[in-house]
Amino acid sequence: MTFKTGFLAIVGRPNVGKSTLNNRLVGAKVSITSKKAQTTRHRIHGILTTDDYQFIFVDTPGFQTKHKNALNRLMNRSVSQALADVDVVLFVIEAGRWGPGEQEITKLLPKDHPVILVINKVDKLEDKGVLLPFMEKISAEYPFSDIVPISAEKGLAVDELLKAAAKYLPEAEPMFGPDDITDRSERFLAAEMIREKLFRNLGEELPYGIAVEIEKYETEGNLRRIHAAIIVDKAAHKGIVIGKGGELLKRISSDARKDMETLFGGKVWLETWVKVKSGWADDERALKTLGYE
């Protein structure tokens, strides 16, 4: 059998489980996850190599239609670019949910690439009998190449999704090594892990005005020394991130460090602090400095 390699974009509305699916497919945590919508801000490449295939997954930000600042414009542009540059699109929706938001995304899907509808969170359906009528309803609205119900969180039917996607990969040599799981640098992944812990530990509004900048990254044998600045939009937010007696920042840093050590396979010394950069999320020059494309 000829080897096949291809790019697969994982797209959908915020909070449908795209990053969880990317991590499940790759078998490692390369995308940050949170119950809060709009956690992913960058295109993340996750890589899975088998004997016959190399899948290169592009985990994209959720399409943002409400907020129109520079950050969200860049994120939506990132999704559009991903759709233009891939071989297969995995359009992820939540089981039982199909409305104007999902219909709006179908208008943006490429007409010249196979699109697989991934119905996620089927394990959360109280009545499994509604799944088949739900699938029939959606298939009448858009000509999907395949429809695959899964649970990314539980790992249900993820192998079936891979089989469906493999049919559409082009014949090509692998682009990455057999053990590679992402094309992102450790420096980038370290910043994302800190940002994930900020999302998980802070209130509903504050994380959207937060970014992480790795100011220094040094390797000494199997030890990594990482100096990270947490960027907030307003001076009043600084104390919220630090917490009483610095306890919240310590917890965020400790949790992020443990994840880094698991992924990087070595000890991590992590120092974090909080800096104020007013208006950073609506300043394209500042966004580029922070690594946004």
KOLMIKOL-244320 format. One record per residue (C-alpha): x, y, z; residue in one letter. Coordinates in steps of 0.2 Angstrom, whole numbers. Layout:
<recs>
X;Y;Z;A
...
</recs>
This chain:
<recs>
0;0;0;M
6;17;-4;T
9;29;10;F
-3;43;13;K
0;60;21;T
-12;75;23;G
-18;90;33;F
-35;89;42;L
-43;105;49;A
-53;103;65;I
-66;117;64;V
-82;122;73;G
-90;134;85;R
-82;138;102;P
-82;124;115;N
-88;110;105;V
-73;99;110;G
-60;103;95;K
-45;104;106;S
-50;88;116;T
-52;79;100;L
-35;85;93;N
-27;78;109;N
-37;62;108;R
-32;59;90;L
-13;63;94;V
-13;54;110;G
-5;68;120;A
-9;85;126;K
-4;97;112;V
-19;109;113;S
-26;117;129;I
-43;113;134;T
-56;122;146;S
-75;122;148;K
-74;141;144;K
-77;144;125;A
-64;151;114;Q
-49;143;123;T
-39;140;107;T
-31;156;99;R
-18;148;88;H
-18;135;74;R
-10;120;83;I
-3;105;72;H
-5;88;80;G
3;74;71;I
-2;55;71;L
9;43;61;T
4;25;58;T
11;11;47;D
1;18;32;D
-4;36;36;Y
2;52;43;Q
-12;63;49;F
-8;81;52;I
-22;89;62;F
-24;108;62;V
-34;113;78;D
-41;130;75;T
-50;143;86;P
-69;142;86;G
-77;154;74;F
-80;170;84;Q
-95;180;78;T
-99;191;93;K
-83;201;97;H
-74;211;83;K
-57;216;91;N
-40;213;82;A
-38;197;92;L
-54;189;86;N
-51;195;68;R
-34;187;68;L
-42;171;75;M
-56;170;62;N
-43;174;48;R
-33;159;55;S
-48;147;53;V
-51;153;35;S
-33;150;30;Q
-33;133;38;A
-48;128;28;L
-40;134;12;A
-24;124;16;D
-30;107;20;V
-35;90;12;D
-49;86;24;V
-61;96;35;V
-67;89;51;L
-82;100;56;F
-86;96;74;V
-103;100;82;I
-111;95;98;E
-124;81;98;A
-141;87;97;G
-136;105;93;R
-139;112;75;W
-144;130;73;G
-140;146;65;P
-121;146;71;G
-118;129;63;E
-127;134;47;Q
-117;149;46;E
-101;139;47;I
-107;128;33;T
-107;143;21;K
-88;145;24;L
-83;126;22;L
-73;123;6;P
-83;116;-9;K
-67;107;-16;D
-62;97;0;H
-71;82;8;P
-80;88;24;V
-83;75;38;I
-96;80;51;L
-90;75;68;V
-105;74;80;I
-96;75;97;N
-102;72;115;K
-114;58;110;V
-111;51;127;D
-120;65;135;K
-136;62;125;L
-149;56;138;E
-160;48;124;D
-148;39;111;K
-163;37;100;G
-163;55;94;V
-146;53;86;L
-151;44;70;L
-165;57;66;P
-153;71;71;F
-140;64;58;M
-154;62;45;E
-159;80;47;K
-142;87;45;I
-137;76;30;S
-151;84;21;A
-144;102;24;E
-126;99;18;Y
-118;86;7;P
-105;79;20;F
-93;66;14;S
-96;56;30;D
-105;58;47;I
-96;51;62;V
-104;51;80;P
-90;51;93;I
-85;56;111;S
-68;64;111;A
-68;64;130;E
-71;46;131;K
-62;41;116;G
-78;33;108;L
-78;29;90;A
-62;39;87;V
-54;25;77;D
-70;25;66;E
-66;44;63;L
-48;40;58;L
-54;27;46;K
-66;39;38;A
-53;52;36;A
-39;41;29;A
-50;38;14;K
-47;56;8;Y
-28;58;12;L
-17;60;-4;P
-3;48;-8;E
13;57;-1;A
28;54;9;E
27;58;28;P
32;76;32;M
37;73;50;F
46;59;60;G
37;44;66;P
38;50;84;D
33;68;81;D
17;74;89;I
17;92;85;T
26;105;75;D
25;118;89;R
40;122;100;S
42;118;118;E
42;137;121;R
25;139;113;F
18;124;122;L
24;130;139;A
15;147;136;A
-1;138;131;E
-1;127;146;M
1;142;158;I
-14;150;148;R
-24;134;151;E
-22;135;169;K
-27;154;169;L
-43;149;160;F
-47;135;172;R
-44;145;188;N
-50;163;184;L
-68;170;182;G
-78;170;166;E
-72;187;159;E
-54;189;164;L
-46;176;154;P
-51;184;138;Y
-40;199;142;G
-25;188;146;I
-10;182;136;A
6;173;141;V
24;178;135;E
39;167;137;I
53;179;141;E
67;167;143;K
68;148;140;Y
84;139;144;E
89;121;144;T
102;113;155;E
103;95;152;G
86;88;156;N
81;103;166;L
71;118;158;R
71;135;166;R
56;145;160;I
52;163;164;H
35;168;159;A
25;185;160;A
6;184;161;I
-1;199;152;I
-16;207;158;V
-26;222;150;D
-29;232;166;K
-20;236;182;A
-35;230;192;A
-33;213;185;H
-16;210;191;K
-21;207;209;G
-35;195;203;I
-22;184;194;V
-10;184;209;I
-23;180;222;G
-22;183;241;K
-5;181;247;G
0;175;229;G
-8;158;232;E
-18;158;215;L
-3;162;204;L
7;149;214;K
-7;136;210;R
-8;141;192;I
11;139;190;S
12;123;199;S
-1;115;189;D
6;121;173;A
24;115;178;R
17;97;181;K
9;97;163;D
26;103;156;M
36;90;165;E
24;76;158;T
24;82;140;L
43;87;140;F
49;72;149;G
60;81;161;G
61;93;176;K
55;111;174;V
59;126;184;W
45;139;181;L
45;157;186;E
29;168;183;T
24;186;186;W
10;198;180;V
13;213;168;K
0;226;162;V
-1;230;144;K
-17;240;141;S
-26;237;125;G
-15;222;119;W
-30;212;112;A
-34;226;100;D
-17;230;95;D
-11;220;80;E
8;225;83;R
7;219;101;A
-2;203;95;L
12;199;83;K
25;201;97;T
15;188;107;L
15;176;93;G
-2;178;85;Y
-2;176;66;E
</recs>
